Amino acid sequence: MNAPVPDPPARAHAPASETPADAPETGARPPGAVSRAPEAERLLVLSASMGAGHDTVAAELARRARAAGKEAHVVDVLELLPYGLGSGLRGFYQGAVRHVPWVYAGIYDFFLRPGPSPRPSGTPLARLAAGPLMELVRRTRADVVVPVFHLAAQLTGHLRARGVLEVPSAVVVVDFAVHRQWLHPGNDLHLCLTQETARQVARGLGRPAEATGPVVAPEFFAEGPGTAGWRRRFERCAPGRPAVLVSAGAWGAGDRLPGTARLLAAHGFLPVVLCGRNERLRRALADVPQVLTPGWVTDMPGLLHACAALVDNAAGQTAVQALAAGVPVVGHRPLPGHGAEGVHRMAALGVSEQAADDAALVRALDRLTRPGPERERRIAAGRALFRGDALARALRATAAPRP
């Protein structure tokens, strides 16, 4: 991901007129349409290898940009930090959420949780990556910088506020519950999952914020060729049982996941547990009857379309992929900090359900895995989130007026 980036050839900008973001995509300009600034031709996306969610969003933004004939570069902001700080930060976070989640809960409360009282900022740490980032901006000749991780948003906001970064920064917020480190008034635009979040960001910063919905690859929206193979595998493993995906993220982090799997198996479901790269968790589940642990999955669209529901603990990228695939989501035993707040926010929005205990989890799955109006309402609410294209809006980002 962080190979040297060659100097690109000079390129012309796109024509300067476009239809408004909410206009039908018919190719015709509606009456009274206004001209807009040219679309950016070169995109620099700042991701972070904290699990797989941020990198997944970054990769999809880059794919869309290249499909539209743009240049796109993706960089891990952690790799721009000196002295091995990025790998140390990643290792500490991974260890905390896996083994001592109460430590991360304390860090979240102190640094990240929204609130009126002053909190430490991530800007001093982010500033250590300023030199390498500006070199990348120069070499890629980026027209817009798009952070998809909160530390990167602190960095671009700081550089924009100081006038060092001369091109717009459009932050793609990937969390349902936006914590304070996503927010820096120097950034020009925030693109959010929901209208409620966009209004919250705009009020708090006095800067433009819009709801474009989650960034999910198109393969998730329709059943593909891999789904039939997953269904055959499920039927061989546990005939007649509805498959319920249990996600532990790329790092296999969660609270009492083996117990949850046994509970679901005991109540007539086939738990399909995504252990990520946590082989210890996978071994702990390997001998549990009627529990499937497929290992690292490369066909997530096919797997999701073969499942009847998702049990989620993070409100992250797997959850929004499930919403795109029309798979009901039930939050259960969420990870501390932003995981717990995101699971609660999803449920409050009506796009998922939150199960407070094991009995509530079983009841929710009994209802939502059965065809009927309740399942259809939940699926429709989830798919309604996908209201726009974050990439298209980021390419039209302009420098917001400074106070």
N, C-alpha and C positions, 0 to 999 in steps of 0.2 A: 504493500500500500504506500510505502514511503520511499520508493525508488526515485532517483534523480529525475526531475521534471525538465524536459528539454524546452528551450526557448521556442515558442510557437511562431509560425509565420504571421505576417500582418493580415488582418481580415477586415472586411467592411462591415459596418453595422447594418441592421435590418431597417426596412422602411419605417418612417416615424409615425404612422397612424395605425390604430387598432380599435377594436370595439371595446366597450366597457366590459369589466369582468363578469357582470351579471347578464350580459346580453346573450341571446341564443347564438349558437355556433353555426350560423348559416352562411357565413362568408360575406354577407351584405352588411353595410354600416346602417344602423337604425337612425331615424331622423334625430338631429340634435347631438349626434355622437361627437365627442371631442377628440382631438389628436392627443396622442400620448408620446412619451419619450421613446426612443428606439429600444428594442429589446437588447439585453446583454447578450453578447456572443461567446463570452468566456466565463465559466463558472468555477469558483474554487469552494469546495465543500469541506468544512472542518468537522470531522467526526471524532469519536473516541472509542477505543476498544475496551469499553466497560460492559462486559457481556457481549451480546451480538446485536441488540436493538438499534443502537445509534448507527452502527456500520450498515445495517440493513436499510435504514432510511437513506443514508448517504448514497449507497449503491443504487437505490431506485431513483433518486434525484439525478444522479449522473447518467443512468440509463436513459431516462426521459430526455435529458438535455442532448445527449448524443443522437438519439432518435430524431430530434428536431434539427439536427445539423449544427449543434453548438459544440464547443469544446468544454470538457468537464474534467476536473482533477479533484480527487478525494485525498485528504491528508488527515492522519491521526494526530490531533493536537497534543496528545500525551507524548508523542515522539519528538515534538518540538521543544519540550521542556529539557533543560540541561541537567547534568549530574545524575542521570537515571531517575529523576523525580517522577516522571510519568509512569515508568514500570513499577516504582515503589508505591505510588498512589493506587495503581490498579491492583497490585498484590494485596495491599492493606484492605481495600474495599472488598475484594473477593473473600479474603479470610474472615472479615467481620460479618458479612451477610451469611456466610456458610456456618461459622462456628460460634461467634459471639454477637448475635444480632442486637443485643441490648447496647453494645458499644456504638453500632451504627445509629441506633435510635437516638442516643445522646448527641452524637455529632449532628444528626439531622435537626434536632431541636435547637442546638446552639448556633449552627451556621445557616441552615436552610429554611426552616419553617417560617412561613409568612407571619408578620406581626408588627406592631407599631414600634417596639423597642429597638434600639440600634443593635445590629449584629455584625460580626466580622464579615468582610467582603472577600470574594475570591479573586479580586483584581490583582493584588500583589503577587500571588502565585502565577496568575495568567500572564502578567507582564514579563515574566521570565522567557516566555515564548515569542515576545514581540519581534525581536530581530529575525529569527528564522521565518516567522510568518511574513514579514514584509519582504524578505528575499524571495519567498515563494510567489507573493503577489506580483513582484517585479518580473520574475522569470516566466510566469504563466500569463502575464498581462491580463489578469482577471478584471472583468467589468463589474462583478458583484461577488461578495464573499458571503457564504451561507453557513453559519454555525448550526449544527444539530445536536450540540452538547453544551451544557450550561457554562462550563469553564471557558469554552471557545467564545460563547456570547459575552462573557466578561472581558475577554481579550479584545474582540472587535469593537465592543462598546467603548472601551478605554481609548483605543487607537482612533476611533472616529471622533470622540469628544475632543481629543487633542489635535485633530487635524492631520495626524500622521497617515492614517489610512484614508485615501482620497476617493475611493469608490464606495458605493453603498454596501451596508451589511444588512441582510435579511435573515432574521433568526427563525428557524423552523423548530417550534416547541413541540416535543414529542410526548410530554406528560399531560395527563388529565388534570392533575393538581399541580399548578405551577408554583414552584418554590422561588424564593427571592434571588437565588443565584442565576436564574434564567434572565433576570431583568436588569438591564443597564440602560440608562437614558441616552447613551451615545449611539445606540443602534437605531437604524432608520425605520425598521419594520419588523413586527413580530407576526408570524403566521401560526395560528393556534388550532387546536383540535375542535373547539366548540365556540359558539358565539358568546357564551357566558365567560369563558376564559379570555377571549379577545377583549370584551368590555372591561374585565378586571385589569388586564394589562394596560389598556389605553388609559383608564382612570389613574392607575398607579404611576405611570411614567409620563403621561401627557404626550405620548408618541403614537404613531399609527400602529394599529393591530387589527388583524382580520382573521376570520375563521375559514380555513380551507379544508379542514378535516384531516384524517390520518393519511400518511404516505404509504401506500401498499401497492405491490406489484399487481398488474392486471390479471395474472394467472389465478389469483385468489377469488375472483368474482364469479368464475364459472367452473363447473366440474371438468377436470382434465383427464387424460388417459391413465394417470397413475392411481386414480381413485378405485377403480375396479380391482386392482391388485391388492390394495390395502383391505378392501372388503373381503376378498377371498382369504386373506391372512387372518382377519378377525374371526371369520366363520370357522376356520380350522381350529383356532385357539379356543374359542368359546361359542359354540353354535347358539344362535338365537338371542344372544345378549347384546344390548346396545353398547357400542364402544364410546367411552367417555375419556377424552384426552385430559391428562393431568400434567400441567406444565410447571417445570422447576427452572426454566430459563437456561441460558447457555452454560451457566456455572452449576446447575443442579442444586440450587439453594431453596430451602423451604423448611417449614415446621412440621415434623411428624408425617412426612410423606408416605413412608411404608404403612403407617396406621391408616391413612386416608385410602390407600390402595386396597388394603384388606377390607375396610368398611364397604367400599363400593363393590368389591367382588362378592361380599357376603349378602349384598342386597340386589343381586341379579344383574349387575353391570360388568362390562369388560373394561377395567382400568388400563389405559395405554399411557404409561408414565414416561414423559420426556425428561431424562436425567441429565441432558446436556453433556458436558465433559466430566461429569462426576462419576467416575467408575466405581467408587466406593458405594454410592447410592444404588447404582445399577446392580452391583453384586448383592446388596442387601435385599433387593427385590427379585433376584433371579429365580429363586426357588419358591416364591409365593404362588400357589395355585391360581390359575385364571387371572393372572396379571401379566401384561405384555410390556417389556422394556426394549424398544426397538433400537436403542443406541442413537448416535448422531444421525438426524434425519435431514436429507437434502431435498426431499419432495414434500415440503410442508403444505402446499396447496392440495395435493392429492390426499394427504393424511387428514387434513381438516375436513374436507368434503366427505370423507368416509366416516367421520365421527358424529355422534348425536349431540354432544355438548363439550364444553371446555371448562375444567376447574382450574382457575387462575389465581396466582398469588402476588401479581406485580402490576397489573394494569399496563403492561408494556406492549411490545410489538406483537407477541403471540396473540394477545387479547384483541388487538385491532385487526389482525389477519383473520381471526375467527369471525369477527363482526362482518368483514368483507365477504367471507365464505358463507354467511348465513347460518352460523353455528352459535347457539345461545351460550352465554358466558355466565358462570357462577363464581364469584370471588369467595375464597375460603382460606383461612389462616394466612393472611397477607404478610409479606415481608415488612419489616418496620420502616418507618420514615415515609419516603415518597411512595412505596408500594402500598402501604395501608391507606394513605390519603387518596391515592389514585383509585384503588378498589372502591373506596367509599364514594368518591366523586362519580365514578361510572354508574354505580347503583343509584345515586341520587338523580342522575340524568335519565334514568330509565332504560339505559342500553344494556344493563346487566342486572344480575341479582346478587346480593351479598348474603352468604350463609354464616350465621354467627356461631353455629356449633354443628356437630356431626348430624344430628337429627334434622336440622334445617337444610343441610346439604342434600341429604337423601330425599327429603320432600321436594326440594327445588328440582332435582334431577328427574324425579318421578314425573313432575309436571312438564318440564321443558324438553324432555326427550320423547314425549308422546305427541304425535301429530294433533294439531288443534289450534284454536284461536289464540291461546296464550303464547304458544311457541311462535306463531306467525307474527304476533304483535311485537314480541321481543326482537325477532329477526329484522322486522321493518324498522324498528327504532334504531338498531345498530347500523343498518345500511344508510339511514338518513344522515349519518354523520359525514358521509363522503360527498361533500357539497362542492368542492372545487379542486384545483390543481395547484399545490404549493409551488411547484417548479415554475409554472407559467407566471404566477404572481411574483415570485422572486426575480425572475428575469426582467420584470418591469419595474423593479424597485428603483426609486430615485432618492436622492439625498433629502431627508426631511428637514424642514426649517429648524434652525437652532434657536433656543430661547434667548 
